[in-house]
Amino acid sequence: MKSIFKWLGLLLLTLIVLAGSFAAHEWYAKKPFTFRAYLDRAMIKMAFSDPETLTSLGFLESVGIKGHNAHLDDVDPKNSEQMFEELKVFRAGLNQYDDADLDRQQKMSKQIAIYLMDLVAQAEPFKYHYYPANQLFGIQNGFPSFMEASHQVHTLEDAQNYNSRLSELPRKFEQYLLDLKIREEHEIIPPRFVIDRILEEMQGFIDTPAKENILYTSLVTKLEAAEEINAEQQKTVLVDSETLINESVYPAYQGFIDYFTELAPTAGTDDGYWHLPNGDEAYKLALKLFTTTDYSAEYIHTLGLEEVARIQSEMMAIFAELEVDTSAGYTAAMAEFSAQDKFYYEDSDAGRAQILEDYQTILDEIDAGLDGAFNIRPKAGMEVVRIPEFKEKTSPGAYYQQPALDGSRPGRFFANLYDIKATPKFGMRTLAYHEGIPGHHFQIAIAMELEGMPFLRRFAPFTAYTEGWALYSEQVAWEQGFQDNPEDNIGRLTAELFRAVRLVVDTGIHHKRWTREQGIEYMANNTGMAERDVVAEIERYIVMPGQATAYKVGMIKILELRQKAMDELGDKFDIRDFHDAVLKNGAVPLSMLEEIIDNYIETNR
């Protein structure tokens, strides 16, 4: 749950420096004068305990503070216990501020804080019910990804800090091993396939010669672009880096390899959360966390089956128009449609480079043509980049990385180019709209840029809202004419079908006790996706229970609220104002989004 509080800036700290005793009171007092100061202070204090968080934010560097960039987070298990205690104190302190003294936005901020803190309290008994080392965003691939994407190198000090972090990895991994052993004592052991995947990944990582490792090659790239570091200094830095990779980084990974090699025989093949102690209750909480509803697993499963049938029916009608044979059912029709060579790029470096270029063209095109649907736009730019090759094999098809607060890094759409067949042209527009514009980039960057909002509101972690918006954005792009041929519309419906299938397989695995193989079979039969992608997706749901249900649940709620606004406002409805109402409040639970839209309707009636 600590990730809830990661993304924030240093505004309050700046105020302390500039405003003297008043600001100092806001920092140290049990009850700051302003409610926003109380919210921001708690988050800032947490962030300052995590040097990697500060680096990712990219804020302190703009005022010349860089010492944190020499260190890695302290992940000793005892810190988790301390965090829960601190959050209990924070939750109690919220009641110091009476609702009668707060304006509408402040009341909403208080309501969100209470909602999150109550979730934290419910989550504490299940704090070990997840797998820190996993094939997606695990601790074993998080370190090189962080160093490549977030650690900036512009000066010799930056480069030396980079090497300092390499030297600290053994300490951090030893702390992670303590945490993993606690989970083992609690019988929280990942399925065998997870261990096999991460062992393969880590062995490949340390078998790579140091000078070919991403930790070295990405540093070379950064040094070459750093005008303040001369050739001799670069050479010295790289010699040290090679030594540290061989003598600190690789031994740290070998410790993980040794641990999981020994653990592997004890891991089973039961994949759902139900096989863990109190697993059914843990999954129920996971659904609540990710959907921000009280929907039962059974309800979500049924909803998924209904949506799969509806979307497939729409697609079959389009296939018939395209003269695709539909006599053998959806799976065969999708296979025939997607097998056409015209939909695929050349399987080469040139083909992959063209994919990235075409994604950027798609995003630039829609960014220039959305004035009819949006008033508000993010200030931050965005770019398309490839997922680092060392982790492509087990990574999702794409993901979004938010921009730095200080503008030093744009939003990034990471595309997986491992399997060229997994990027058909008819699906590229939809994926770009989801991860980029007007999907995650619009929602996340706009929320980060909201003025006057506490950091809790600007970085709130409500998946049903954020992923629901991104999936809704795919439909908005279609409605605005950016997928105006039937093949692109098949791409859109394929993506929506994919999210509907997720409702079925996530609940199937964790509630109905499906095996991994049953999940793979259902998804393969009902999406037409490439086998590699199906396997990667099912394995994702196994290590991230409930998360995959948020997309469709959130999209359905946003569409319901839009229809409600259209029905009640009639000619006064303007989709641009509706989108303002959805985006200008940051991420919220779905029940609160309904309150926001009800207020928007009343204001514009």
Protein Blocks (a to p, Z undefined) as FASTA:
>chain_A
ZZmmmpccfklmmmmmmnommlmmmmmpmbdfblklmmmmmmmmmmmmmmklmmmnommm
mnopaklmmpccdfbfklmmmmmmmmmmmmmmmmmpcfklpcfklmmmmmmmmmmmmmmm
mmmmmmmmccfbacklgfklmmmmmmmmmmccfbfklmmmmmmmmmmmmmmmmmmmmmmm
mmmmnopacdfklmmmmmmmmmmmmmpcfklpmklmmmmmmmmmmmkbcfklmmmmmmmm
mmmmmmmmmmmmmmmmmmmmmmmmmpcfbfbfklpghklmmmmmmmmmmnopabdfklmm
mmmmmmmmmmmmmmmmmmmmnopafknojklmmmmmmmpmklpccddfklmmmmmmmmmm
mmmmmmmmmmmmofbdcfbdcddddddfklmmmmcfbdcddddfklpaccdddddfkbmm
lmcfklmmmmmmmmmccclmmmmmmmmmpghiafklmmcccfklmmmmmmmmmmmmmmno
pambfklmmmmmmmmmmmmmmmmmmmmmmmnopafklmmmmmmmmnopafklmmmmmmmm
mmmghjlmmmmmmmmmmmmmmmmmmmmnmmmpcfklmmmmmmmnopadfklmmmmmmmmm
mmmZZ
